[in-house]
């Protein structure tokens, strides 16, 4: 058999590992292995309780009558990478505070006559519901202040509105928010990810509506977005809402007999809603 020198070295190292793995796996005096059920339970506790560490999980296992060392729990958590899930902690923070947070932003839409319309919207983080939308060719602080009064009538203003560093938010717009006892949270310069919910809605509106139409004027744009918002609130499924809609769409089960799925246009004929109907 003709082989390369590095092949012989690789075979020797593999055999050396097998030689030492065999006695360690059959030594009755060594540390006993934990069962797969126990490993899954440790991972489940770590995922369901991201603030728990090895000592807390070890204590819960003792309460369940499971014999295991704290060192073993710590090593398993480090091996599966369940220690310090920062993303889950941030999601928990948002879930606990989203009822008092709303976001606002601008985006631009070109028209058929090469004008540029500035679209202003306010979205609630609790149910991803767009509270107010409007468009103008010449936005100003006074114009924004009027839209904010329409979005937050009476005592419905959020505790923490999120907005960027745009100068249009200064002056009267800032005074209106402060008069509503709101604590303004401004994002950093050139940091759109700090206002992620608003940015995601802009992307959804473009991909699902504006990329397929040519806007003629402000009235045309308002009508298109009004129809899209009807579909967005009542029928569009959101992953962040547990596969639900902002208006809590009720599911309809198929009844007994002959039924078929019926569809109807929604959102400017670009989308459809489905429901069970009696087959003809």
Buried (B, 14 or more C-beta within 10 A) or exposed (E): EEEEEEEEEEEEEEEEEEEEEEEEEEEEEEEEEBEEEBBEBBBEBBEEEBEBBBEBBBEBBEEEEBEBEBEBBBEBBEEEEBBEBEEBEEEEEBEEEBEBBBBBBBBEBEBEEEEEBBBBBBBBBBBBBBBBBBBBEEBEBEBBBBBBBEBBEEEEBBBBBBBBEBEBBEBBBBEBBEEBEBEEBBBEEEEEEBBBBBBBBBEBBEEBBBEEBEBEBBEBBBEBBEBBBBBBBBBBEBEBBEEBBBBEBEEEEEEEEEBEEEEEEBBBEBBEBEEEEEEE
